[in-house]
């Protein structure tokens, strides 16, 4: 977060008597005025994930979507998430207790169904819960059991590479390049963390790799890259981010209640619900500029905040369908959002664009103001 630090001769004289240790965080303060932010999504292949703290918006954390594969929860529970920005999936390998004995030929049929975008509602079981409630999800990777033998062997689809940016038409995106391949994995508990066993599908014996992932409680997750076999820092510390700009594996519907299963989205925004960030949409019937300017802290409606679904903003700020008079894609001009951050500060924010001056996607701009 952004901090106000005041130093004076007096403070130096009494420093040894201060109850604030060198290791403690100073009290965070929100920015005094609003600002406009150009999000470094990276263009029409949307190669980056961007993590923004509204109280320190000039220092976003940025990583390539392919920097990580799995996130290991650092709280009391033992849960593991996948990188939804790559359209990853996972499926249990039936009757597999020994990872060394699983071969490529054993999982051929599983590869056909563990996919995103098949327009089959049943494929939701192969992804993480899109609402972000990984602690209670019954899809994706099961909670890691204390008894090693109770933890299954999985086939994991590493999703898609970031494609080349060449020959992408104005207004379009290209999110999915070549397949990143498959791994077999098994995750066990370890002291203060996890042990992951992983390998290529035909690997046996000493070709099975192992790594101990330690819970770092300053962060929500400890992240790991299966291709490089190394841990990696992705998200900022727990309360040091509010919004994430990313591609996203979501659920798509053919009608109000008819699921078509998992689908891959561009231009998506998630909120840090795990650490108390909430948001809601304010719909405007008249002039957006006037309504946004007039909105003050007294107008906030606490009951409307969404704290249990990190898609509170999601794709609601833009559309990819429209009319000839308003060609797609475009940012909605009839809404803005209110956000309560991890420290309890309130903000209003609105989105201004999702394209550059040449009409290329992946150039998001938004503005915000503390309330």
C-alpha positions in Angstrom: 0.0 0.0 0.0 1.0 3.6 -0.2 2.3 5.0 3.1 2.6 8.4 4.7 5.9 8.6 6.5 6.7 11.7 8.6 10.2 12.2 9.9 11.2 15.1 12.1 14.0 15.9 14.6 11.6 15.1 17.4 10.7 11.7 16.0 14.4 10.8 15.7 14.9 11.8 19.4 12.2 9.5 20.6 12.7 6.7 18.1 14.1 4.3 20.7 10.9 4.7 22.7 8.5 4.1 19.8 6.2 1.1 20.1 6.4 0.6 16.3 9.1 -1.9 15.5 11.2 -1.8 12.3 9.4 -4.9 11.1 5.9 -3.4 11.4 4.0 -1.8 8.5 3.2 1.8 8.9 -0.5 2.8 8.7 -1.6 2.9 5.1 -3.3 5.9 3.7 -5.3 6.2 0.4 -4.2 8.6 -2.4 -5.5 12.1 -1.7 -6.8 12.5 -5.2 -8.0 10.3 -8.0 -5.9 9.1 -10.9 -6.0 7.6 -14.4 -4.3 4.3 -14.9 -3.1 2.7 -18.1 -3.0 -1.0 -17.4 0.0 -2.9 -18.9 -2.0 -5.8 -20.3 0.3 -5.9 -23.3 -1.8 -5.7 -26.4 -4.2 -8.1 -28.3 -2.5 -11.3 -27.1 -3.0 -10.0 -23.5 0.3 -11.6 -22.3 0.4 -10.0 -18.9 -1.4 -10.3 -15.6 -1.4 -7.0 -13.7 -2.0 -6.7 -10.0 -3.0 -3.2 -8.8 -3.3 -1.7 -5.3 -5.4 1.5 -5.6 -3.5 3.1 -2.8 -0.2 2.5 -4.6 -1.3 2.4 -8.2 2.0 3.6 -9.7 3.7 0.3 -8.7 1.6 -2.5 -10.1 3.0 -6.1 -10.1 3.2 -7.5 -13.6 3.9 -11.0 -14.7 3.6 -13.0 -17.9 0.7 -15.4 -17.9 3.0 -18.3 -18.5 5.1 -17.6 -15.4 3.2 -20.0 -13.2 1.0 -23.1 -13.3 -0.1 -23.9 -9.7 -0.8 -21.8 -6.7 -0.5 -23.4 -3.2 -2.7 -21.8 -0.5 -0.8 -20.5 2.5 -3.6 -20.6 5.0 -4.6 -23.4 7.4 -6.3 -25.5 4.7 -4.4 -27.4 2.0 -5.8 -26.3 -1.3 -4.2 -25.8 -4.8 -5.4 -23.6 -7.7 -4.5 -23.7 -11.4 -3.6 -20.8 -13.7 -6.9 -19.9 -15.2 -5.3 -17.3 -17.4 -4.0 -20.2 -19.5 -7.2 -22.2 -19.7 -5.7 -25.0 -17.7 -7.7 -28.1 -16.7 -7.2 -31.1 -14.4 -8.7 -34.6 -14.2 -8.2 -37.5 -11.9 -6.6 -40.6 -13.5 -8.9 -43.5 -12.6 -7.3 -46.3 -10.6 -4.0 -44.6 -10.5 -2.2 -44.8 -7.2 1.4 -44.9 -8.4 2.5 -41.9 -10.5 5.4 -43.8 -11.9 3.1 -46.3 -13.6 1.0 -43.8 -15.5 1.7 -43.7 -19.3 0.6 -41.5 -22.1 -1.5 -44.3 -23.5 -3.4 -44.6 -20.3 -4.9 -41.1 -20.5 -5.7 -40.6 -24.2 -9.4 -40.5 -23.7 -9.0 -38.1 -20.7 -7.2 -35.6 -22.9 -10.3 -35.3 -25.1 -12.6 -34.2 -22.3 -10.3 -32.2 -20.0 -10.5 -29.1 -22.2 -11.9 -25.5 -22.0 -14.5 -24.3 -24.5 -16.1 -27.6 -25.4 -19.6 -26.1 -24.8 -20.4 -29.0 -22.4 -21.6 -28.1 -18.9 -19.8 -31.2 -17.6 -16.4 -29.7 -18.2 -16.8 -27.3 -15.3 -15.5 -30.1 -13.0 -12.1 -29.8 -14.6 -11.5 -26.1 -13.7 -11.3 -24.1 -10.5 -14.6 -22.6 -9.3 -14.9 -19.4 -11.4 -16.2 -17.4 -8.4 -12.9 -17.8 -6.6 -14.1 -19.9 -3.7 -11.4 -22.5 -4.0 -11.7 -23.4 -0.3 -15.1 -25.0 -0.9 -14.9 -26.0 -4.5 -15.7 -29.6 -5.6 -14.0 -29.1 -9.0 -10.3 -28.8 -9.9 -7.8 -30.3 -7.5 -9.2 -31.9 -4.3 -8.2 -30.7 -0.9 -4.8 -32.3 -0.1 -5.3 -35.1 2.4 -3.1 -35.9 5.4 -2.7 -39.5 4.4 -0.5 -39.7 1.2 -2.4 -42.7 -0.2 -5.6 -40.7 -0.3 -4.2 -38.1 -2.7 -4.9 -39.1 -6.4 -2.7 -38.9 -9.4 -4.0 -36.2 -11.9 -3.6 -35.5 -15.5 -3.0 -31.8 -15.9 -3.6 -29.8 -19.1 -1.1 -26.9 -19.1 -3.3 -24.8 -21.3 -2.1 -22.7 -24.2 1.0 -20.6 -24.9 0.8 -16.9 -25.5 0.5 -16.6 -29.3 2.4 -14.4 -31.7 1.1 -10.8 -32.0 1.4 -10.8 -35.8 -1.7 -10.3 -38.0 -4.3 -9.7 -35.3 -7.0 -7.4 -36.7 -8.0 -4.2 -35.0 -10.6 -4.9 -32.3 -9.7 -8.6 -32.1 -7.7 -10.6 -29.6 -5.6 -13.8 -30.0 -5.2 -15.5 -26.6 -4.5 -19.1 -27.3 -1.3 -20.3 -29.0 0.2 -23.7 -29.2 -0.7 -26.3 -26.5 1.6 -26.2 -23.6 1.4 -30.0 -23.1 0.4 -32.3 -20.3 1.9 -33.5 -17.0 1.0 -36.1 -14.4 1.0 -34.8 -10.9 0.4 -35.9 -7.3 0.3 -33.4 -4.4 1.0 -34.4 -0.8 1.3 -32.6 2.5 4.7 -31.7 3.8 5.9 -29.9 6.9 4.5 -26.3 6.7 3.6 -26.9 3.1 3.2 -29.3 0.2 5.2 -31.9 -1.7 4.5 -32.0 -5.4 5.5 -35.0 -7.6 5.3 -34.3 -11.3 6.6 -35.5 -14.6 6.0 -35.9 -18.3 3.5 -38.6 -19.0 5.9 -41.5 -19.9 8.4 -40.7 -17.2 9.2 -43.4 -14.7 11.5 -44.0 -11.7 14.0 -41.2 -11.1 12.4 -39.1 -13.9 9.6 -38.3 -11.4 10.5 -34.9 -10.0 9.7 -33.7 -6.5 9.6 -30.3 -4.9 8.7 -29.0 -1.4 6.6 -25.9 -1.5 6.6 -23.9 1.8 3.7 -21.8 2.9 4.7 -18.2 3.0 1.9 -16.6 5.1 2.7 -13.1 3.9 1.1 -14.1 0.6 -2.2 -15.8 -0.4 -0.4 -18.4 -2.4 3.0 -19.9 -3.1 3.3 -20.3 -6.9 5.1 -22.9 -8.9 6.1 -23.3 -12.5 5.9 -27.0 -13.7 7.9 -26.4 -16.8 10.9 -24.9 -15.1 10.5 -26.8 -11.8 10.8 -23.6 -9.8 8.8 -21.5 -7.4 7.9 -17.9 -8.5 6.5 -14.8 -6.9 3.3 -13.7 -8.7 0.7 -11.9 -6.5 1.8 -9.1 -4.2 1.5 -9.6 -0.5 -2.0 -10.4 0.9 -3.4 -6.9 1.3 -1.1 -5.2 -1.2 -3.5 -5.6 -4.2 -7.1 -4.9 -5.0 -7.6 -5.6 -8.7 -6.1 -8.1 -11.1 -6.3 -7.6 -14.9 -6.0 -11.0 -16.7 -7.4 -13.4 -19.1 -9.8 -15.8 -17.3 -11.4 -19.2 -17.4 -15.1 -18.6 -16.6 -18.5 -20.3 -17.0 -20.5 -19.4 -20.1 -24.2 -19.7 -20.6 -26.4 -20.4 -23.6 -29.4 -18.9 -21.7 -30.2 -17.5 -18.2 -29.9 -20.9 -16.6 -28.3 -23.1 -19.3 -24.6 -23.6 -18.7 -22.4 -24.3 -21.7 -19.4 -25.1 -19.4 -16.0 -23.4 -19.2 -14.9 -20.7 -21.6 -11.9 -18.5 -22.0 -12.4 -14.7 -21.5 -10.3 -11.7 -22.5 -10.2 -8.3 -20.7 -11.2 -9.7 -17.3 -10.9 -8.0 -13.9 -10.9 -9.9 -10.6 -10.9 -8.5 -7.0 -9.0 -9.7 -4.0 -12.0 -11.2 -2.1 -9.7 -13.4 -0.1 -8.6 -10.3 1.8 -11.8 -8.4 2.0 -12.0 -6.5 -1.2 -15.6 -6.0 -2.4 -17.1 -4.2 -5.4 -20.5 -3.4 -7.0 -21.8 -1.8 -10.1 -23.6 1.5 -10.2 -25.9 1.7 -13.2 -26.5 5.2 -14.8 -29.5 6.2 -16.8 -28.4 9.7 -17.6 -25.1 11.4 -18.1 -22.2 9.2 -16.9 -19.8 12.1 -16.3 -22.3 13.9 -14.2 -23.3 10.8 -12.2 -19.7 9.7 -11.6 -18.7 13.2 -10.5 -21.6 13.6 -8.2 -21.1 10.2 -6.4 -19.8 10.7 -2.9 -19.1 8.6 0.2 -22.6 9.2 1.5 -24.0 7.5 -1.7 -22.2 4.2 -1.0 -24.7 1.3 -0.4 -22.8 -1.3 1.8 -25.4 -4.0 1.2 -24.5 -4.1 -2.5 -20.9 -5.0 -2.1 -19.9 -8.4 -3.5 -17.3 -10.0 -1.2 -17.9 -13.7 -2.1 -17.3 -13.6 -5.9 -14.1 -12.2 -7.3 -15.9 -11.5 -10.6 -17.9 -8.6 -9.1 -16.3 -6.4 -12.0 -15.3 -9.3 -14.2 -16.3 -8.6 -17.8 -19.2 -6.3 -16.8 -17.2 -3.2 -17.8 -17.0 -4.0 -21.5 -18.8 -5.8 -24.3 -17.9 -7.7 -27.5 -21.3 -7.5 -29.0 -23.0 -4.3 -30.3 -24.5 -2.5 -33.2 -23.3 -0.8 -36.4 -23.8 2.5 -34.7 -21.6 1.4 -31.8 -19.1 -1.1 -33.2 -17.5 -3.7 -30.9 -15.7 -4.1 -28.7 -16.4 -1.1 -26.5 -16.5 0.1 -22.9 -20.0 0.5 -21.4 -20.9 4.2 -20.9 -23.8 3.6 -18.5 -22.0 2.3 -15.4 -19.2 2.7 -13.0 -18.1 0.7 -10.0 -17.6 1.2 -6.2 -14.8 -0.7 -4.5 -13.9 -1.2 -0.8 -10.2 -2.2 -0.6 -8.4 -4.6 1.7 -7.7 -1.7 4.2 -11.3 -0.6 4.3 -11.0 2.5 2.1 -13.7 3.3 -0.5 -13.1 4.2 -4.1 -15.2 4.9 -7.2 -13.8 3.8 -10.5 -14.8 3.8 -14.2 -13.3 2.3 -17.3 -12.5 4.6 -20.2 -11.1 2.4 -22.9 -9.9 -1.1 -23.9 -8.2 -0.2 -27.2 -5.4 2.1 -28.3 -5.7 4.9 -30.9 -5.4 2.3 -33.7 -8.2 0.2 -32.4 -6.0 -2.6 -31.0 -7.3 -4.5 -28.0 -5.4 -5.0 -24.7 -4.9 -1.4 -23.8 -7.1 -0.9 -20.8 -7.5 2.5 -19.1 -9.5 3.3 -16.0 -9.8 6.1 -13.6 -10.6 6.1 -9.9 -11.1 8.5 -7.0 -11.1 7.8 -3.2 -14.3 8.5 -1.4 
